[in-house]
Amino acid sequence: MRAAGHWLKAYGGWVLLAAGAAFLAIGVLRGEHMTVLAKAIRVCLECIGLG
């Protein structure tokens, strides 16, 4: 049981970092960044009353 906790402390952050980078790359490859940008622009324009 101790070995499992040691592994998690030693490599848990790196595993999460790698997973986040993988999901980021998948999103960019699918073109999701443009969708997020368009929605952000729309929300900002609505907030200042232009949309």
Secondary structure, DSSP 8 states (H G I E B T S, - for coil): -HHHHHHHHHHHHHHHHHHHHHHHHHHHHHTHHHHHHHHHHHHHHHHTT--
